[in-house]
Amino acid sequence: MAILRKSNTVLLGFVMGGGFFGSVLAEALKRFSSEGLLRDVFLKGFGIGINPPFTLDLHLFSFTLGFTIAINLFVVLGALFGVLVYKQV
């Protein structure tokens, strides 16, 4: 089994992977959980980003720049889980 060299890029990969895992878990729980306080606490999130996206139209081509990051508690917990896994590797 190969050992990963610890670097900032590998850490970012683990954090993003953990955040993605948390996001998928949150979406699954959103579909199957009933309304209530726990659902609101764990699944309510907010978005950070450029909304609406910046668009530069030059008639020959148009350039659009925008991004949004959606954060909820499961995404944060997944990212922390990614950091813990990174430390164990």
C-alpha positions in Angstrom: 0.0 0.0 0.0 1.4 3.4 -1.0 1.8 6.1 1.6 0.5 9.5 0.6 2.9 12.4 1.0 1.3 15.0 3.2 0.9 18.2 1.4 -1.6 21.1 1.3 -3.0 19.7 -2.0 -3.7 16.3 -0.4 -5.2 18.0 2.7 -7.5 20.1 0.4 -8.5 16.9 -1.4 -9.5 15.2 1.9 -11.4 18.3 3.1 -13.3 18.6 -0.2 -14.0 14.9 -0.2 -15.3 15.0 3.3 -17.4 18.0 2.5 -18.8 16.3 -0.5 -19.6 13.2 1.6 -21.4 15.4 4.2 -23.3 17.2 1.4 -24.5 13.8 0.0 -25.5 12.6 3.5 -27.4 15.8 4.1 -29.3 15.5 0.9 -30.2 11.9 1.7 -31.4 12.9 5.1 -33.4 15.8 3.7 -35.4 13.5 1.5 -36.1 10.9 4.2 -36.5 12.9 7.4 -39.6 14.5 8.8 -40.0 18.1 9.5 -38.8 19.2 12.9 -36.1 20.9 14.9 -33.3 18.4 14.2 -33.9 18.7 10.5 -33.7 22.5 10.7 -30.5 22.4 12.8 -28.6 19.9 10.6 -29.9 20.6 7.2 -30.5 24.4 7.1 -27.6 26.0 5.3 -26.5 29.2 3.6 -24.7 30.0 0.4 -21.6 32.1 -0.1 -20.7 33.3 -3.5 -21.4 35.6 -6.5 -25.1 35.7 -7.2 -26.0 36.6 -9.9 -22.8 35.7 -11.8 -20.7 38.5 -13.4 -21.2 38.5 -17.2 -19.1 40.4 -19.8 -20.8 40.4 -23.2 -18.6 41.5 -26.1 -21.0 40.4 -28.9 -18.3 38.1 -30.3 -18.2 36.1 -27.1 -19.4 36.4 -23.6 -17.5 35.6 -20.4 -19.4 34.6 -17.2 -17.8 34.2 -13.8 -19.6 33.0 -10.8 -19.5 30.5 -8.0 -21.5 29.5 -4.9 -20.5 27.4 -1.9 -23.5 25.9 0.0 -22.6 25.2 3.6 -24.6 23.3 6.3 -23.7 21.5 9.5 -23.1 18.1 7.7 -20.7 19.7 5.2 -18.7 21.2 8.1 -18.7 17.8 9.9 -17.7 16.0 6.7 -14.8 18.5 6.2 -13.7 17.9 9.8 -13.9 14.2 9.2 -11.7 14.6 6.1 -9.1 16.4 8.3 -9.1 13.6 10.8 -8.7 11.0 8.1 -5.8 13.1 6.6 -4.1 13.1 10.0 -4.4 9.3 10.3 -2.9 8.7 6.8 
